[in-house]
């Protein structure tokens, strides 16, 4: 035997051993075989709070590297992988600022009518995420998706139903569904009608009012916020933040002395237009 070849042969063995634990190449035909090491890796990815999701394991082995007999739309494959990864990370490290981001993205797509997001693997990741973050997360995410639905309807149909030039939008900062109106109106024509995530009925009138009944039959009515008022409030908040920001070199010295300099005011007004 040529002993000069021994180092390279040893390196080859190490490389092959490393490859055996990584994901096999995606197969277009019959399901590929998996090394015990890779199967164990997948099981680890899909084990959250001591529970292993069988559907998550199947997703990784069948869709990510296999022939995709599950029929998952490839458009959402990466979001699904991130969804399961987020749930595991949140369970192990605690919820962070991006907790549930991909789960909420998939939920919003499902509520928007994307058939790809109605797949059972999506529902499984939403279930796992809700177990980690709590049902409060699911409730909040469902309301966000419902607001998206209303916002689309107002954008696409409000002028058609309420007259030329009529315009309204959803107040993104309101906890409950509230409409921002761009002009005063007393019209009672219904611009949108639907059911909210809690099972209550909701209608948006051309006046911008939101009316309806909760699931238990209690009636409610919310007056719209006027667009000018919303803009003015946002401008005031922006100016206050700009004047007091320690990272704003134009204002930091004046802020330390308890006053706003003319230069700071000018810079902030330009920034907050």
C-alpha positions in Angstrom: 0.0 0.0 0.0 1.2 3.5 -0.8 1.4 5.1 2.6 1.6 8.6 1.0 -2.1 8.2 0.2 -3.2 7.5 3.8 -3.8 11.1 4.8 -6.0 11.8 1.8 -7.9 8.5 2.4 -8.5 9.5 6.0 -9.8 12.9 5.0 -12.2 11.2 2.5 -13.6 9.0 5.2 -14.2 12.1 7.4 -15.9 14.0 4.6 -18.2 11.0 3.8 -19.1 10.7 7.5 -20.0 14.3 7.7 -22.1 14.1 4.5 -24.1 11.2 5.9 -25.5 13.3 8.7 -26.6 16.2 6.4 -29.8 16.4 4.5 -29.9 14.1 1.4 -30.4 15.8 -1.9 -34.0 16.4 -2.8 -35.5 13.4 -4.7 -37.9 13.7 -7.6 -38.6 10.0 -7.8 -39.1 7.4 -5.0 -38.5 8.5 -1.4 -34.7 8.6 -0.7 -33.2 6.6 2.2 -32.1 8.5 5.2 -29.2 7.9 7.5 -30.1 7.3 11.2 -28.2 10.5 12.0 -30.2 12.7 9.6 -33.5 11.1 10.8 -32.5 12.0 14.4 -31.7 15.5 13.4 -35.1 15.9 11.9 -36.8 14.5 15.0 -34.9 17.0 17.1 -36.1 19.9 14.9 -39.6 18.8 15.3 -39.6 18.2 19.1 -40.9 21.2 20.9 -41.5 21.2 24.7 -40.9 17.5 24.8 -43.4 16.6 22.1 -42.5 15.5 18.6 -44.8 16.5 15.8 -45.1 13.6 13.4 -46.4 15.8 10.7 -43.4 18.1 11.0 -41.1 15.1 10.7 -43.0 13.9 7.6 -42.8 17.4 6.1 -39.0 17.5 6.4 -38.5 13.9 5.2 -41.1 14.0 2.4 -41.2 17.6 1.3 -37.9 19.2 2.1 -35.7 16.4 0.7 -38.3 14.0 -0.7 -40.7 13.7 -3.6 -43.3 15.9 -1.7 -46.1 13.3 -1.6 -47.7 15.7 0.9 -48.3 18.1 -1.9 -47.0 21.2 0.0 -46.7 24.2 -2.4 -43.0 24.9 -2.9 -43.8 28.7 -2.5 -44.4 28.3 1.2 -41.8 25.6 2.0 -39.2 28.0 3.4 -41.8 29.8 5.5 -42.9 26.5 6.9 -39.4 25.6 7.8 -38.9 29.0 9.5 -42.3 28.6 11.2 -41.3 25.3 12.9 -37.8 26.7 13.7 -39.3 29.8 15.4 -41.5 27.7 17.6 -38.6 25.5 18.7 -36.4 28.6 19.4 -39.1 30.4 21.3 -39.8 27.2 23.4 -36.1 26.9 24.3 -35.0 30.5 24.6 -38.2 32.4 25.4 -40.4 34.5 23.2 -38.6 37.3 21.4 -39.6 40.3 19.2 -40.0 38.1 16.1 -42.0 35.4 17.9 -44.6 33.8 15.7 -43.6 36.0 12.7 -43.6 33.2 10.1 -46.6 31.5 11.7 -48.6 34.8 11.5 -47.4 35.3 7.9 -48.8 31.9 7.0 -52.0 32.5 8.9 -52.6 35.8 7.1 -52.0 34.1 3.8 -54.5 31.4 4.7 -57.1 34.0 5.8 -56.5 35.9 2.5 -57.6 32.9 0.6 -54.2 31.5 -0.5 -54.9 27.8 -1.0 -51.3 26.9 -0.4 -51.6 28.2 3.1 -54.6 26.0 3.8 -52.4 22.8 3.9 -52.5 20.6 7.0 -48.8 21.2 7.6 -49.5 24.9 7.9 -52.2 24.2 10.5 -49.8 21.9 12.3 -47.2 24.7 12.7 -49.9 27.1 13.8 -50.9 24.6 16.4 -47.3 24.1 17.7 -46.8 27.9 17.7 -50.0 28.4 19.8 -48.8 25.8 22.3 -45.6 27.7 22.7 -46.9 31.3 22.7 -50.3 30.6 24.1 -53.8 31.0 22.6 -53.5 34.8 23.1 -51.0 34.7 20.3 -53.4 32.9 18.0 -56.3 35.3 18.9 -54.1 38.3 18.2 -52.8 36.8 14.9 -56.3 36.0 13.8 -57.4 39.5 14.5 -54.5 40.9 12.5 -55.5 38.6 9.6 -59.1 39.8 9.8 -57.9 43.5 9.8 -56.0 42.7 6.6 -59.1 41.3 5.0 -61.1 44.4 5.9 -58.3 46.7 4.7 -58.3 44.9 1.3 -62.0 45.2 1.0 -62.0 48.9 1.8 -59.1 49.5 -0.6 -60.8 47.6 -3.5 -64.5 48.3 -3.0 -65.1 51.3 -0.7 -65.3 53.9 -3.6 -67.5 51.5 -5.7 -70.0 51.2 -2.9 -69.8 54.6 -1.3 -69.4 57.0 -4.2 -66.7 58.7 -6.3 -63.8 59.9 -4.2 -64.9 58.0 -1.1 -61.9 56.6 0.8 -61.3 54.8 4.1 -58.7 52.6 5.7 -58.2 50.4 8.7 -56.5 52.0 11.7 -53.4 49.7 12.1 -52.7 51.0 15.6 -56.1 50.3 17.1 -56.5 47.1 19.2 -60.1 46.6 17.9 -61.2 47.1 14.3 -61.5 50.8 13.8 -61.7 52.7 10.5 -59.9 55.9 9.4 -62.2 58.1 7.3 -60.9 60.7 4.9 -64.1 62.7 4.7 -67.2 63.1 7.0 -70.3 61.1 5.9 -73.6 60.0 7.4 -74.2 57.3 4.8 -75.5 54.0 6.3 -74.7 52.0 3.2 -72.7 48.8 4.1 -69.2 48.8 2.6 -68.1 45.6 4.2 -69.8 42.8 6.1 -68.2 39.8 7.7 -67.5 37.6 10.8 -64.6 38.4 13.1 -62.4 35.7 14.6 -64.4 35.6 17.8 -67.6 34.7 15.8 -69.2 38.1 16.0 -70.8 40.0 13.1 -69.1 43.1 11.8 -70.1 45.7 9.2 -68.3 48.8 8.0 -70.6 51.6 6.9 -69.8 54.2 4.3 -69.7 56.7 7.1 -66.7 54.9 8.5 -68.6 53.5 11.5 -68.0 50.0 12.5 -71.2 48.3 13.8 -72.0 44.8 14.8 -72.7 42.2 17.5 -70.4 40.2 19.6 -70.7 36.4 19.6 -73.0 36.6 22.7 -75.3 39.1 21.0 -74.1 42.4 22.5 -74.4 45.3 20.0 -71.5 47.7 19.5 -70.8 50.8 17.4 -67.4 52.5 16.9 -67.0 56.0 15.3 -64.3 56.4 12.8 -61.1 58.4 13.3 -60.6 61.2 10.9 -57.5 61.0 8.7 -56.4 64.5 9.6 -56.6 63.7 13.3 -54.5 60.6 12.8 -51.9 62.4 10.8 -51.7 65.2 13.4 -51.3 62.7 16.3 -48.6 60.8 14.4 -46.8 64.1 13.7 -46.9 65.1 17.3 -45.5 61.7 18.4 -42.8 61.9 15.7 -41.7 65.4 16.8 -41.6 64.5 20.5 -39.5 61.4 19.7 -37.2 63.4 17.4 -36.6 66.2 20.0 -35.8 63.7 22.8 -33.8 61.1 20.9 -30.3 60.7 22.3 -29.1 59.6 18.9 -30.3 62.8 17.2 -27.2 65.0 17.2 -29.2 68.1 16.2 -31.2 68.0 19.5 -29.2 66.1 22.1 -27.5 69.1 23.6 -30.7 71.2 23.9 -32.6 68.2 25.3 -30.0 67.9 28.1 -30.6 71.5 29.0 -34.4 71.1 28.9 -35.0 73.2 25.8 -35.5 72.8 22.0 -33.2 74.8 19.8 -34.4 76.4 16.6 -32.0 74.1 14.7 -33.4 71.0 16.4 -37.0 72.1 15.6 -36.1 72.7 12.0 -34.5 69.3 11.6 -37.4 67.5 13.3 -40.1 69.3 11.3 -38.3 68.2 8.1 -38.0 64.6 9.4 -41.6 64.4 10.5 -43.4 65.8 7.4 
